[in-house]
Amino acid sequence: MPAFRFHFSPRSALVPVLIFLILGTALGVTVAISSRTPVIHAISPRFAEPGDSITITGRHFGDERGRNSVSIAGRTPTQSAYLSWSDTEIQMRLPHSVGSGVVYVTTPQGRSNGVLFGNLRVVPDSPPDHPLPGIPVISSVSPTSAQVGSTVTITGRFFGPTRGAGVVRFPASGDNRFDPFVEVSSRESGYLEWSETRIRVVVPDGAASGPIVVETDRGSGAGHPIEITTPPGTKTYSSPTTFAVQYRVRVATPKPVSVDRAENEGPTDGTDAADNGDVAVAAIEHPQGFVGVWLPRIAVGPAQRALQVVSEKAPATFERDAESEFVRLSRPPLGEHIDIERTVLFHRYAVETVIVAARVEERYQAPAAFIREYTSADAYLPVDDATIARTVQQVVGNQRNPYLKAQAVFSYVLARLGPDPGVTLDPVAAISERRGDAFTYARLMTTLLRRAGVPARIVSGFFVTVDLEPVRHHWLEFSIPGFGWVPADPAAADGLLGESVPEIVVGDPVRYYFGNVDNRRVEFTRGVVELPSILRNGRAMRPEAPYALQSVYVEYTGPEGLIVVSWPDVSVIGEY
């Protein structure tokens, strides 16, 4: 049985006892119930015709069928459909009476995770009227077989004249018991067209074969099957763990201090000294008026799934972006502070890839906007610098294969830099001084990849040690055609995570951290999140050492006066 662990530190000791009780009770019940709950790992084949044999593999199905059953698209086959039943495998013939939909295995211990399955004979070209008017109806998907990053056209009706809050979901690859879908990403230019009868989307990273689902504010309709292929190789999401994480932003008004004391001690913000030992702090002038904080969200995607908010404490919140939210508040009284705080649970996976370089195409099918965003310069990546251009020519030369370009750049970064956790350098300075922290490693490799024409982005957040200590960390992802994002962590490969890596990685870290990443991560941002200005006539600023990359962190209005806004490190308060 998985063991639930709590870790206490000076920061986590401040967590209310109630949160621990809620988490302990919720997770304890979950672990107890799920110890023998059936789990489906795979269905083979994922598409079949009536009369074909299908195999369901997993665990905790029971040694014999008895009262156990399988349901497909809401229907339970009769006894004659079952060919064999064991604790880890079920074989059966697909009945004529079932359609395309979700497959479950049910035993007295509970119902399994759902896995999507397609009956090729009962996917109508012209679906009948939906029983609920306005619910999306998919009539066709073209092409019927696609790769990650390619464009798919969905035709039907009741999609709505504009997208609005509508989403398109694909089946998630790998272990999908916690979250069976992955959404098309608007951040990655995934929605190309949306009308009442036609949608064009880009197949998202982490998608698998199975029925596509369209959801609008009216609801979601039946799925329509599609096959997803990844010719260059395979990507697996494995070794799931669950983290309970608390993070916050503090807004404080310092007490007035004498000039001598201010020079010796700095401003007092009403917090303990220990609470400011590892924070990204920004001081802003403002005794009256308002402060607006863009609070980052823990990222959700194929490697981080099923995020649940356990508790939160914040003044008026205005949702503005899928990756962050805007919180507006008035200045706190002198010597006091306001915490914007959130505690969440989520499932984290290791990401492992096996790629055959000879199968990687040179050209990308992704939209031009995607290529432009992830190959251009930004505030952290001087892609157009002459030194970067010369370095890429020396390292990559005439190589045209994106995967082999990435391999060459990874090797160069490890050879060029030496780990120095106390030094953050821009990529050009790093090439000259040959050292840097994790952010320096990630910035240099991402900059060189973008200059070489390989879409890449920095991933920012935390590495979690086996003792549940969070360490601010940065790594990266690069994209290859027909496959999607591939992780790389040159800093971890070069020893910047210290003794933690040997405890979680079997084998050579240099080989592992090109193409793979462990499950000890808390991701906040992938790339730089561009955010709008909200406060009228407000001034924007950012902290010196943020753990999330955003274009705006704080906005404020009002005349002179001191306010301190700080981003303490997250607290990992539990794992199971």
N, C-alpha and C positions, 0 to 999 in steps of 0.2 A: 504494500500500500504506500502511495506517495506520502512523504513526510512534510508537514507544514512547518516552516521555520520562520521565527521572528528574529529580527536583529535590532538591537537598540544602540543608539548613539546619542550624543548630546542633542542632536536635532530631532531624531525620531522619538526621543523621550517626551517631547512636547506634544506628540500626537494624542488627541483625546482618547481616554479609555474606551469610550463608546465605539469608536471606529474599530479598535481591536476586537471588541466583543462581536460587532457586526461581521467583520471579516472572518474571525475564528469560527463563528457559528455557521456562516454561509459556506465557507470552504470545507469545514468539517463535515457538514451534511452532504455536500457535493461529493467529497472523496468517498464517504461511506456508501452512498447510493450507487456511485459509478464503478465500484470495485468489481462487480460482476455484470454490469450492464453490457449488452451486446454492442460490439463496435464493428462496423463495416470498413474494411480497408480498400476493397476494390470490387468492381463488377466486370466480368469479361465474357463476351465483348460488351462495350458500352452501348452499342446499337445492334439490334437483332430483329428478325422477323418471327411471327408466330410459328411455333413448332421447333425453333432453334433451341439448342441447349445453352444455358447461361450458368456461369459459376460465380458465386458470391463468396469472397474470402474475408476473413476477419478473426474475431475471437469472442468467446463467451456466448456462442450460439446454443450451447447445450449438446450433450453427447447423442441425443436422439430428438426427433421432432416433437413427439408428445403434444403438449399444448402450445408449442412454439409455432410461429408463423412468419411468413413473408408477405408484405403488401407492396404492390406496384401501382403507382398512380391512384392510390386510394382503394384498390381492389385486392382481395385476398384470394389467391389461386386455390383450387380444390386439391384434395389429397393426391389425385392422380398426376398432378404436375411435378411432384417432387421425385427426383431420381435418387438422391442420397443426402444425408444430413450428418454433420459432425460438429464438434465444438469450434472448428476453424474454417469449415467449408460447407457450402450448400450448393448442390447441383439440381437444376430444375429445367423443365421445358417451358418456354414462354407461351402462356395461354393466348387464345384468340380474343379473349374478353378484356384484356388490359390494354391501356394506352401508354403514352409517353409521360413520364413524371418521376417522382421521387420514390426510391426503394427504401423500405425499412425492414428490419428484423425485430420481432417482438417476442420477448420471453416473460416469465413471471417477474423477473428482476427489472424489467423496463423495456423501453423502445430504444433502438440504436440511433446513431446519426443517420441522416438521410443522404443518399447518393443518387444523383440524377441518371436516368436511363431513358433511351429512346427506342420505341417500337416503330420500325420503319414502315410498317403497313398502315398505321393509324395516324399519320401526320397528314391531315387533309390539305390539299392545295387551296380549297376555298372553305374555310372553317364555317360552321353554322353560327347563327346569331348567339352572342354571349348572353347568358341569363341575366347579367347585370348590365344595363345600358351604360355606356361610357367607359367600361373596362377595356384596356388595350387588347386587341386581337391581332396576332401575327399570322399572316397568310403564307409568307415565304421568307427565306434568308438566302442571300447570294453573296459570294459563293457558298456552297455547302461544306467546303473544306477550306480552312484559312490558317495563316500563321500569326503569331503574336506580332503586332505592329502593322499588320495589313488592314485594309478597309473592308468592312462588311456592310451590305445594304439590307435593311429590314423593311419589308412592306406589309401593310395591313390597314387597320383603321382604329380610330379613337385614340391616337397618340397625342392629340392636342396640336393647335396651330403653332405653338412655340414650345420649347423644352420646359421652361419654368423650373419646377422642382422634379421633373422627370429624370429617371435614370435607366440605364441598361445594365443588366447584370449577366455575367457569364459564370458557369460553374468554376469553382476554385480547384486548382490542382493540389495534389498531395492530400494530407490528412485534413478532411473538411468536416469533421464531426462538430467543431465549434462554430464554424461559419462557412456554409457551403458555396458562397458566392463571392465574386470579386467584381467591383463596379468599374465601368469605363471611367477613365480619369479625365475630368475637364482641365485639370492642371497641365496635363500632357497633351492638350489639344485633341482629346479623344472624340469629341462630338463635332462632326463635320456638317451635318444637316439634320434638321428636325421639322417635320410637318405633320399634318393630320394623318397622312397615309404612308409616309416614308421617313426612315431614319438611316443616316450613315454614320458609323462609328469605327473607331480603331480598336482592334482586339487588344485588351489590356494585358499587362504583364501578370503572370500567374493564372491565366485562363486555361481551362481544360475542356475536353469534349463533353457535350451534353446540351440540354436545352437552354437557349437564351431567353431571358425574361425582360419585358418592358414594364416599368412601374411609373405611374403618374399619380397625381393627387386623388384620382378616382379609385386607385388600387392597381394590382398587378394581375395580368392574365396568364393563360397557360403558356408554357415554354415551347420553343421550337428548336429542334436539335441542330447542332453544328459540330463538325469535327475540327479540332484544333491540333495542328502538327507543329513540331519544333525540329526541323531537319538537322540543325547543327548539333543537337545533343539532347541532354535531359537536365531538368532542374527539379530538385526535390526539397520539400519543406518537412523537416524531421525534428525529432527530439523536442517536442513542445514542453515548455514550462510556463507557469503562470506567475506573474509578478503583481504584487500590490504596491503601488507607487503613490507617494504624495508629493506634490510640487506646489509652489506658491511664489507670488511676487509681493513684496512689502513696500508700502508707501508710508513714509514717516516725515514728521515735521520736527526738526531738532529743537531742543531747548536753547534759549539764548545762552551764550558762553562769553567769557571775557576774551579779549584779543589774545592775551598771553596763552590762555588755555586752548583757544582755537588753534594757535600756531603749533602748540605742543601735541595736542591730542586729536585735532580735527573736529568736525561737527558731531554733536551727540544726537542720535536719532531715536532714543527711547528704547533701544534693543540692547541685549547683552553683547559683550565684546565677542564671545564665542560664536555668536550668531552671524557675525560679519567676517569670520575668518576665511571663508571660501565663497564669497558672493561676487557677482558682477554688479557693481554699484555705479549709479549715475546720479549726480546731484543737479537739481534744476531749481531755478529761482522762481518763487511764486508763493506769496503769502495768501492771496485770494484768487478766486477763479476756480478752475477745474484741472484735473489730471486725467488723462486718458491712457490706459495701458492695453497694449495688444498682448493678450495672454496666449502663449503657444499651446497647442494641443499635442498630445502624444499621437504620433502618426498611426494611421490604420492602413493596412495593405496586406499582401500575401504573407509577409513574415511576421506581422503583428495583427492579430485578429480578435474579434469578439470583445472589443473594449466596453467596459461598463463603468459608469460613474457611481462610486459608492457614496461619496459625500462631497459637498462643495460649499464654499463660503465666499460670497462676492456681493458687492453692491449691484446696481442695475447693470445688466449685461446685454449687449447688442450684438447678435450674431452677424458677422460680416464676411467670413471666409471659412472655407472648409478646414483650413489648417490652423486657424487662430480665431480669437474672438475679442471684441473691443469692450473694455470695461471702463465706464466713466464714473468718477467720484469727486467729491469735494475735498478740499485740503483738511487733513485731520488737525485737531487741536495741538497746541504746542506741546512737545515732548511725547506725543502719542503716535501710534501708527495704525494702519489698516492693512490687514492681510487678505489677499485674494488667493484662495486656497482650493485645491481639488485633490481628491483621492480616487484612484481608478484601479481596476483590475483588467488585465489583458493577457492573452496567450502569445508567447513569443516562440518562434521557430528558428532553428538553424537552417541556413540556405546553402545547398551544395549543388554544384554543377559539374557535368561531364560534357565537354565540348570537343568535337572533332574539327580541327582547324580547316581541313580540306573541304568540309561541308559548309563553311561560312561564306556567304555571298559578299561581294564587294559593295554592292549598292543597297541602300535602305529603301524600304517601301513606306516608311513613316511619313506623315504630313510634313510639308515644308516648315510649318511653324514649330513643330517638334525639333527638327534638325537645327533650325535657327536658334531656338532657345538654349539648347544644350551644346552648341558649338561656339557660342558667342562669348565675348568678354563680359564680365560684370565687376562689381566693386571688389571682389576677392580674387578674380582670375584675370590677369593681364595677358589675354590670349594674343593680342596684337603687338606685344613688345618684341623688339628686334632680337633680344637675347633668347626669348622663348622660340622664335622662328628658327634661329640658327641651331638651337639645341634639338628641336624636333627633326630637322634635316639630318643632323648627325646621328640621332638615335634610331629614327624610323627609315630614313633613306627613301628608297623607291617602293617599299612594302605597301601593298594595296589591301591586304586582308585585315579587316578591323580587329580581329581577335589577336593576330600576331603583332599588330601595332601595339595593342595593350600589353602584351607580354613583354615586348621590348622596353616600353616606358616603365613598367613595373620594375624590371631588372635595373634600369638606369637609376631610378629613384633610390633603390636600396643601395646601389653602389656609390651614389653621389652623396647621400646624406648620412649623418650619424645622429643617433638619438640624443636629444637635449631637451628634456621635458620642461625646462624653464624658459625656453626661447621660442617666440612666435615670429616667423619671418615671412615676408611676401615671397612669391616664387622666384623672382629674379634675385633677390638677396640670398635666398636659400641656395641657389646654384653657386653663388660666389662663396658664401660662408660655410657651406657643406654641413649644415646641422639644423635642428629644429624639433619642435614638438609634433604631436599628432596632427594638429591643424595645418602645420607647415607641410608635412608629408602629403596630406590629402589635397591641399591646394596645389602643390607642385604637380602631382600626378594628374589631377583633373585638368589643370591648365594645359599641360603637354598633350593630353588626349584630345581636348577640344581643338587645339591648334592642328593636330594630326587628322582632324575630320571625324573623330570618334565621339559621338554624344556621351557626355559624362556629367555627373553632378556629385557634390559633396553631401554626405549624410552626417547629420550632427545630432548628438545626444549624449548617452552615457554607456560605459561598459560597467557591468555589475560583477563584482568579484564573487567567489564562492561564499564569502562571509557577508554578502549583501552590501558591500560598500560601493557606492556609485563613484565612478571616475569619469570626469568629462572627457569625451572622446569624439574624434572625427574620422570617418573612413569615406569610401566613395562607391559609386556604381557606374559602370559603363554599359552602353547598349550595343548589341550586335544584331544584324538583320535576321528576321525570322525567329528570334529567340527571346529578346527582351533584355532586361537589366541583369548584369553580372556583377556580384560584389567583389571588392578588393580592399584590403586593409594593409597598406605598406608599413604603417607605424607598428601595428601588432606583429607583423612579420619581422621587423627589425628590433623587437625587444622592448618597445616603449610601454607595454603593459606589464612588464616585469615578470614576476613569478606566477602571475595568474594564468598565463597562456599554457604552460605545461600541464596545469591541472585540468584543462578542458579540451586540449587539442592533442590527439594521438598522432605522432609523426612529426615531420618537419614543418614548423610554422610558415616558412617561406613558401613552400608548396601549397599548404592549406589555404593561406590567406590571399591567394590569387584564384578567384573563382568561387570561394566559399566564405561564409561568415558564421560564427558561432551563435548560440541562442542566448548569450549573456548581454543583450543589447536593449536599450530603451531609445528608440528613434523619435526625434521631435520633428526635424525638417529634412527634406530631400531637395537639395538646391536652395536657392534664396527665395523665400516667400515674399512676393511683392504685395504690399498692403497700401490702401489709400489713406489719405489724411482725413480725419473725422471732425476734430474740433475746429470750429470756425476761428480763423486767425490764430490757430495754435502753432507752437513751435515744436519740432520733432528732435529727438535725440536717441542715441543707443548706448548701451553699456559697453565697457571696454572688452569684456571677455564673455560674450553670450554663449549659452549652450544651444541656442536655436538661431538659425540665420534668417533674419527678417529685414525688410527694408525700413520698417518703422517699429519701434519698441514703445516709446512714450511720447505723448503730446501733452502740452500744458499751455495754459493761458494765465494772464495776470501779471502784475508788476513784480518788483524784486522781493526776494525772501527765499529762504532755503528749504527745499524739500529733497529728500533722498529716496530714490527708488532702487530697490535691490532685488536680484534674482538669486536666491540661495540655491545650492545644489539640491537635487531631488532627494527624498528619503525613500529607500526601498524597505518597506515595513513588513514584507512577507513574501514567501515563495512557496509554491507547492507543485 
